[in-house]
Amino acid sequence: MGINLWTLEPNKSAVIRSIEAGVPESILHRLKELGFSAGHPVICLMQPSFGAPRVYQINQSVYSLDQDIAQCVQVDLVEGA
Amino acid sequence: MSQAIIIGSPNSGKSLLFNRLTGLNQRVANFPGITVDIHTGQSILTESPVELIDLPGTYSLTPLSEEERVAVQQFKSAVSKEELRLVICLIDSTRLERGLYFAQQVIAEAHKNNKPVIVVANMIDTLNFHNLHLDIEGLSDALGVYVSAVSAKTKEGLERLVQQLNSLESVLPNKYGEIYANDSIDELKERAKDLTHRFGPKGDLLIRAQNKIDNVILHSIFWRSCIFRGHVFTVSIHLYLGGPIHGRN
């Protein structure tokens, strides 16, 4: 099932499908450098309250993303994870 | 006087290492973005004087913010200078994969200017605390540059780093700089992942341990209540002491 990364629940895994068009080139480049590119598995580690950035794990790295960025990352849920 | 430049990600401990090596007292804190301008100082630990340059942190050599732009611009300018003898690329050993991606970028840029690089893996004390191992020799061979493990906080490994700084002449130009310079983002990422898997701490024990602490502090009712009480206490103290000072009842 396709959702955006912001809506991925804690401890759930997904695979990145794409990053929405319209994201500024510099941010797109940085996301790719961090590993947010198609085919990479991602896990939501933490969903703090009050709209604070959410924490995601890609491989052995942990990043926090703001809502406006995370919403641009489309992911496919990994069933059973 | 020969120069060495310290470059690394924000909050990787650059300024603390700079302070350790120079004996200066640059402001450090446990959050990123403390260093916003360039500091220089002379190393007091090395046999011959080395001028150290501490740059603001950057996550990549493709800058995103203004601080990163300053850091990258200064790095590229410094690395092209004749007097610069060494690039010290500081990475956080608890975030190895991210650090190794950045280190490859730095090695590639230094290679273009024929400058040697030492990769310094900081915060080794945290790995030791969790009984995790970093294969420095293996990483050094695979990366093609000297790798040193230190803890700027506890000074562990600092002596070995100073020895390496003392033998600047013997630090060889990086072996694989040209390869890194021609690699795409995906290839650099893949290599960083592979090197972390082969030579870094096994599994995601560290991530789970850090996540556990965050969960306890951020999500437990007890801690939330402690933080709330702390805020109430602080506000009460301000009101109690501030009222008489401002002449109010």
Contacts between the chains, C-beta under 8 A, distances in Angstrom:
chain1	res1	chain2	res2	distance
A	26	B	62	7.6
A	26	B	64	5.5
A	27	B	64	7.2
A	29	B	62	5.6
A	29	B	185	7.6
A	30	B	59	7.5
A	30	B	60	6.6
A	30	B	62	7.3
A	30	B	64	5.3
A	32	B	185	5.1
A	32	B	186	7.7
A	32	B	189	8.0
A	33	B	59	7.7
A	33	B	60	5.4
A	33	B	62	7.2
A	33	B	101	6.7
A	33	B	185	5.8
A	33	B	189	7.2
A	34	B	98	7.6
A	35	B	189	5.9
A	37	B	186	7.1
A	45	B	207	7.8
A	45	B	211	5.5
A	46	B	211	7.1
A	46	B	214	6.4
A	46	B	215	7.2
A	46	B	218	7.4
A	48	B	218	6.2
A	55	B	211	8.0
A	55	B	214	7.8
A	57	B	204	7.4
A	57	B	207	6.2
A	59	B	97	5.8
A	59	B	193	5.3
A	59	B	196	7.6
A	60	B	96	6.8
A	60	B	97	4.6
A	60	B	193	7.4
A	60	B	196	5.3
A	60	B	197	7.8
A	60	B	200	7.1
A	60	B	204	6.3
A	60	B	207	7.0
A	61	B	95	6.2
A	61	B	97	5.0
A	61	B	98	4.8
A	62	B	95	7.7
A	62	B	207	5.8
A	62	B	210	7.6
A	62	B	211	7.8
